């Protein structure tokens, strides 16, 4: 008897009913779209740059980086699923992962995959987390990458920036307010249920307007693109630039940020920019 009662409650709440129907449609789309998504381990690259939470449409409009841009589908709508779906069973001992995202860590990969598929992980977030900004500035990723190039010039590189993912630290700032830093939640050091007040929750609550958050997101993308542009001359071989997932800004008044297993275009359509250097990696 509980199931009919629940549905009666949903019918009385159109917003809740719409949300459930939308999720049902998304699950069906998942079955259709999944075969088209490509694991990054099946692509050819010497250096792969990941811009966390970067939508294809926004990248296509604001990026002036050199290369050929195409649209691809991500295997997931959030980083933790993206890690599992891309790297489970992979052997990437020829690759060094330079990461500002705490999900790409010895701790998390060991916990989710049971092993670390890379030659090495450079955990940029460990020593370069900015407690004021509540994130890792892209300049720290560039510095860590240059150090790796000096010591391991012949390894493939996977370089993961946290931008344009919130908090937004560009010229238009929208910082998260959180008693427990994201890095500590990933590492299980604090109560993972602690409420995090980020820009998308503020948008959902009506505390900020859609124009403000769009400006902040675009500003954050421009910030990381400047740092990627500065790094490119130091890299050799084939360079590809992509993202793990996108972001949605309140689609149907329901979807904000990047919910888990929510495979709608705003979340899984990602850029894939290929740029072949004149210098070849030996």
N, C-alpha and C positions, 0 to 999 in steps of 0.2 A: 504493500500500500504506500510505501514511502516514495517510490518513484513517481506515481501520478501526482502526489502532493507537491513534489519538487517542481514538476512541469507546470502545475497550476500557478505556483509562485512566479515562475519565469514568464508565463503569459501575462501576468499582472504587471510585470516589469519589462517593458519592451526593450530597454537597453540591455538587460541581462539575456533576454531571448536572442536578440541580434548577435550578441557576443558568442553565445553557444552555437548558433547556426553558422556564424562566420568560421568558428574553429572547426566545425564539421566539414565545411567546404575546404578549409585549408588542409585538413588531413587527407581529403581526396586529392587535392592538388599535389600534395607531397608525393603520392604514388606516381603521379604523372611526370613531375619535374625531376625527381631524384635520379632517374637514369641519365638525364642530360647534364647533371652536375659532374664536374671533373675534379678528381683529387689533384692537388698541386704536385704530388709525388709522381704523377703521370705526365707532367709537363716538362719541357726542356728549358733549363736556365742555369746560369752560373751564380747569379745573385738574384734573390727574390725579396722584394721589399713589400711588406704588408702594412697597410694603413688601416688601423683598427676602426671599424664602424663606418667605412666610407661607401656611400651610395654611388652607383655607376653614373646616374644622371648629373649629380653635382660635380663629380670628378670630371666628367666630359665637358662640362661648361666652364670650369674654373682652372683646370690644369693646362699649363703650357709646356709641360715636360716633353722632350723629344721622344719619338717612337710611334708605333702603330697601335692604336687603341681599338679593342673589341670588347663586347659585352660577354661575360661568362656568368654561370650560375654557381653560387657557393653551395657547398654540401651541407651547410647549416646556417641558422640564424643567430647563433651566439657562439662565443669563442670556445667555451668548454666542449660543445658538440663538434665544432670545427676541428679541434685538436684530435679528438677521438676518431672522427671519420676520415681525416687526412693521414694520420700517422700510425694508426693501429696496424701492426704487422709490417710496417716499413723498416727498411734498413738504410739509414742515412748517415753512415759512419764517415762519409766524405763531406759532411755538412756541419757548419757551426751555426747555431741559432743564437742570434743576438736579440734579446727580448726586453722591452720595457713593460710587458704585460706579465703579471705574476702567475697567470695560468700556465705560461710556458716556463716551467721551473723544474728542477730535479724532483722537488717534493710532489708537485701535482702530476707530472708525467709518471712518476713511480706509482702514485696512488691510483691513477686511472688506466694506464697502459700496462703497468707491471714491469716496465723497463724504460730506458731512455734511448730512443732510436738514433740520436745524433752523436757526432764525434765529441761535441762539447756544447753546453749551454752557457752563454754569457748572461747572467742575471742582472741586467742593468738596473732593474727596479730595486735591487737589494741595497745598493750603495748610493743610488741617485734619486730616491723617492723624495719629492718635495712636499713636506707636510703642509705648507701653506697653500700650494696649488692642488694638493691631493692627487698628484699624478707625477709622471716622469716627463720632464721637458725634452723635446726632440733633439736639442743640442747634446744631451747626454748620450743619446743613441749614436749620434755621429761620432762623438769622442770615443766611445767603446768600439765602434766599427773600425776606426782608424788604427786603434791599438791592435786589433785582431789582424788587420792587413799587414802590420809590421811583423807580427810574430808567426802568422799562419797564412802566407800570401797565396797558397795553392789550394786552399779549401774552398768549397762552395759556401756561400753565405746566405742565411735567411735572416732578414733584418726587420724587426717588428716594432713599429712606432705605436704609441697609444692614441695618437690623434688621427682623425678628427673626433674620436669618441670623447664623450663628456668626461670630466669637467672641461669647459671651454675656456682656454687660457690665451686665446689670440687677442687681437685688438678690441674685440667685443667679448668681454669676460662674463661667464656665468659659472661660478664655482660651486662644487658640491658641498653640502654641510653634512658631516658624518662623524659620529663619535668614534667609530672604528674604521681605520683606513682599509680600503679595498684590499691591499696587499695582505693585511693581517687576517682578513676574512678568508682569503684563498688558502692561506697557510694554516687555517684552523686555530689561530691563536686567541680568537674572541668569539663571542656568540654570533653566528652567521645570520641570525634572525634580527639583529639590530637594524632598526630602520635607517635607511639611507635616503636623504632628501636630495635628489639630483634634478637636473633641469627638466627632464621629461615628466617627473612627478609634479613639479611645480606647474608645468603646462597643463597636465591633467586636472590639477586642482584649480586652475584658473588664476594662479598667482602671477604668471607671466603670460604674455600674448604670443601667438604663433610667429609674428614678424620678428620679435626679439630673439627667440630661440633659433630661428633660421639664420639670422645675421650672425649669431654666436657660433653656430655650426660651420657656416661658410668661412668665418674668420679663423676658426680652428684648423680647417682644411688648408687655407692659404698659409698658415704658419708652418704646418708640417711640409707642405710642398716646397717652401723656401729652403728648408733644411735638406730635403731630398735632393733638390737641385744643387745644393752645395756639396753633397756627398758624391754625386754621380761621377765627376771627373776622377775620383780616386778609385773607382771600380773598373775592373776589366772583365772581358767576356760578355756573355749575353745577360742583360739586365731586364727583369720583368717586375712590374709594379701592380699590386692587386690589393684586395681586402679580404677580411674573414667574413664580414657580413655588412649589412647596411643599417639604416635607422628609419623608423617611421614616426611621423609627427602627429599622431592622433587620427589615423585612418578610421572612418566611420565613427569617430568619437570613442573608439575602443582601444586601438593599438598604439602604444607609446613605447619609444625606445626600441629594443630588439628582443621581444619575448622568445623563450625557448620553443623550438619546433614550430615556429610560425612562418611557414614558407610562402610569403607573399612577395611580389616583385620588389617592393621597397627594401626588403631585407635580404634577398638572395641574389639580386642582380648586382654584380660587382664589376669593377674595371679590371681589364687585363691589358696592360701596356707593355709592349715588347720594344726593347731598345738594344741594338747590337753595337757595342763599342768598336772603334777601329783597332784598339789593342786587344789581342786575343789572349786568353788565359792558357798557359802551357801546363 
